[in-house]
Amino acid sequence: MAAFDDILTTEQDLRAILGTPSTRAVMKVQNSLDEHTRAFIAQSPFLVIATSDANGRCDVSPKGDAPGFVHILDDHRLVIPERPGNKRLDGMLNMLANAHIGLIFLIPGRDETLRVNGKAWITRDPHLLNRCVAHGKVPLVAIGVEIEQCFHSIAPVATRGLARLGRTAVDGVRTVRSDQAV
């Protein structure tokens, strides 16, 4: 027995309820970066990386630093530095088994996101790592992404909370303005 009742199991059933995308929505998908997507990445201090292992188990990991921390190599490739963290390496371990990757770039205060899908490799190429220096430290590895698809998404419902991040921060249960001491 499924954990839920009245489950949809086909695209036809799903489309019958939610409809089909507009021509504009379909046509906005690109296979390379353009001037607008490059500018968005350069301004983004935060992204979320989605990966899955060989069995389909998923992980979503946040990455962030000063705007411009993701380096654009050309119209088809990005480099994301791996900064010290909890050393779980969930996403990178997934990349070893399944190179497919999804990225969502966010800019606090904006209701637009940039979605990038492609293939990822973990690199220790010194030329690339030296481009990723932050606070005087060169990362030990970076994530190289070969872009297969990218497109902007305006999702007011999904990003409404992020738009407020430019004005407020959440601390536990209470909300604190970003200019207040915590």
N, C-alpha and C positions, 0 to 999 in steps of 0.2 A: 504494500500500500504506500502511495506517495505521501510525503509530509504535508501536502496541501491538496485541496479539492479543486475541481474544475480547472485542470491544467491545460494550457494550450500546447499543442505538440507539433503544429505545422506552421510554416510561413503563411500559408493561405488563411488559416484561422487568425493569426496575428494581424495580417493586413486587413482582414475584414473588420476588425475592431479599430485599429489605429491608422489605417490608410497607407498610402504610398508617398514617398518623398517627392517634392516638387522637382521639376527639371533643374531649377537653379541650385537646389541642394545637391543634386547628383553632379552637376557640372562644376561645382566649386572644388572638387577633389583634384589635387595636382600631384605630380610625381617628382616634383623638385621645388626648391625654395625660390620664391620671387622676392622682390624688394620689400613687400609688406610683411611676409613671413620672416624674413631676415631681421627686420626692425623689431618685430614682436619678440623674437628670441633674444635679441640684444637687450631689450628692456625688462625681460622676465627675471625676477629673483627666485623663482620657485617653479618646480615641475614635479610631476608625479610619473613614475615609471611602472608600467604593468608588464609582468612577465608570467610565464607558466612553465612548469617542468615538463618532462617527457610524458607524464601521465595526465597532464591538464590541470594540475593543482596550481592555483594562481597566487601571485604576490603583487602587492602594490606598495611601492616605496617612494617616499618623498625625498627630493634633493633640492638644495637651495644654497644660495650664496649671493654675493653682490650681483646686480644686473650685469650680464655679459659673461657670467661664469661658464656658460655653454659656448663652446667655440665652433663657429661655422667654418668648415674647411673648403667647401665648394657648394654648388647647388644641390648636391646629393648626399653630403656627409656632414655629421656633427660629432663633436667630442665632448663628453660629459666627465669632468673629473670626479674621482671617487675620493671623498674626504673621510677622515677618520670618523668612525661611528661605533656602533655596538658590536661590530664584527660578526653579525649573524650571516651576512652575505646572501640572504635569501634570493634576491633578484639576480645577483651574479651567478649563483649556483644554478638557477634556472636557465640563464643564458648559455651555460656550458652544455645543457641538455637540449635546449630549444632556443634558437637564435631569434625567434619572433619577439618583437617588442612594441609596446604602445607608449607614447608620451603625451602628456597634456601639460602645456606651458600656461602659466597663470601670471597675471599682473594684478596685484591688489588694487582695488578701486575701479577696475574695468569689468564689464560684463561679457567680455569676449575671451575665448580661450583659443589656443592653437593646438590642434591634434596632429601628431606625427606617428605614423606606423612604419615599421621597417624591420631590418635585421640588425642584430647587435653583436659586437665582438668585444672582448676584454683585451685591452692593449697595454703594453708597457713600453711602447715606442718612445724613446727619450725626446725626440723632436716634438711629439705631441704633448707629452707630459710637461715639458718646459714651457709650453704655451699656457698651461693651467696653473701656474704658480699663484698662490694666495697666501698672504701674510708671511711671505718669505719661504713657504714650503711647497715643494714639488710633490704632487701625489705619486703614490707607488704604482697605481694603475688608473686607467680611465676606460670609459665605455665609448666605443666607436659605434655610431649608428649610420647605417646606409638607408636612406629614405626611400620608401616605396610609395607612400601616400602622405599628403599633408593638407589640412584645410582648417579654416577658421570656423568657429562655432559660437554663435551668440546664444547663450542659454541663460536668460535672466533668472529663471527659477533655480538652476543649479549654482549660479555664481552670486546670487543675491547676498549670501553671507560673506563671500569673498570681497564684494564691493564694499561692504561695511568695514572690512579689515583696514582699509585706508583711514577709517575714522575711529574704530573701536577694537579692543582685543578681548578675548574671553579668558577669564581666569577662574577655573573651576566652574561654579554655578553662577557667580555674579559677573556682570559685564563691567569692564573698566575702560574708560577712554584711554587711548594710547599716550596721551600727554599727562596722565595721572600716575603717581607712584603706586606700585603694586605692593 
